Amino acid sequence: MERVYTIPLRKVKNVPRTIRAPRAIRFIREFMKRHMKAEEVKIDRSVNEKVWERGIQKIPPKIKVKAVKDEDGVVKVSLAD
């Protein structure tokens, strides 16, 4: 199964600015678990670099990702083109 999601990260900005990027990564993982109904989510390096691109404080307001679920139920998340 393959899907493309636009994940809103606006809620993550309501936390202290020194923990925004790590919280955004956790939010992406939880979002994918909820929407793809999976136990294990693997986030690609490109997604991590996109979130951390402007530092720990200035995360993007939303991010577009492609999620692929294999037969084992593992979801791999990469940056959408």
Buried (B, 14 or more C-beta within 10 A) or exposed (E): EEBEBEBEBEEBBEEEEEEBBBBBBEBBBEBBBEEBEBEEBEBBEEBBEBBBEEEBEEBEEEBBBBBBBEEEEBBBBBBBE
